[in-house]
């Protein structure tokens, strides 16, 4: 296996949208079980995922969703490879805060770092309820110019694995494009 630096992924979003459940479930390889809510200040989890037959280590930074913690939270943003910006499909405020609060905060501190928007708790959707639709999520991603969108649930490890595969693929794609741009615009002195 070739040596590569772990990717740094920072998870942001309002409190109680499922950020910590996602991180802990995938890190422990154990689907979410109903547990009492405990606010997070900042936690890290080391996870691994295989993409294109290569093993990638990811250090996932699970951040506080409380507004008062912005200064502390923003210290976690340095050298981030990708942000996961989360909302709960059952919480309209968390959805609107992606556009009005979280994306502006991320662009202020890390304007060029890719962002993937996650619709959390997709297991709660049924034909009879009026939760935030997948189409609304996709439209939001277009408005905020995020690099990706996926819905997931912490009750399914395969759902969470898809999140981290998309994350690694996004980072690899962007690094590849930056590398090819550098090559095509490199200065050559003869």
SULPE-V97648 format. One record per backbone hydrogen bond with DSSP energy under -0.5 kcal/mol. CO is the residue of the C=O (numbers start at 1). NH is the residue of the N-H. If there is no record, write none. Layout:
[[CO,NH] [CO,NH]]
//
This chain:
[[7,9] [7,59] [8,81] [8,82] [9,61] [10,12] [10,84] [11,63] [12,86] [14,17] [18,22] [19,23] [20,24] [21,25] [22,26] [23,27] [24,28] [25,29] [25,30] [41,64] [43,62] [45,47] [45,60] [47,58] [49,51] [49,56] [51,54] [54,51] [56,49] [57,7] [58,47] [58,60] [59,9] [59,61] [60,45] [60,62] [61,11] [61,63] [62,43] [66,69] [67,70] [69,73] [70,74] [71,75] [72,75] [73,76] [74,77] [75,78] [77,80] [81,114] [82,10] [83,85] [83,116] [84,12] [84,86] [85,118] [86,14] [87,120] [88,91] [89,132] [91,95] [92,96] [93,97] [94,98] [95,98] [95,99] [96,100] [97,101] [97,102] [98,103] [101,105] [102,106] [103,107] [104,108] [105,109] [106,110] [110,113] [114,83] [115,147] [115,148] [116,85] [117,150] [118,87] [118,120] [119,152] [120,89] [121,124] [122,125] [126,129] [133,137] [134,138] [135,139] [136,140] [137,141] [138,142] [139,143] [140,144] [141,145] [141,146] [148,117] [150,119] [152,122] [153,156] [154,32] [156,160] [157,161] [158,162] [159,163] [160,164] [161,165] [162,166] [163,167] [164,168] [165,169] [166,170] [167,171] [168,172] [169,173] [170,174] [171,175] [172,176] [173,177] [174,178] [175,179] [176,180] [177,181] [178,182] [179,183] [180,184] [181,185] [183,186] [188,190]]
//
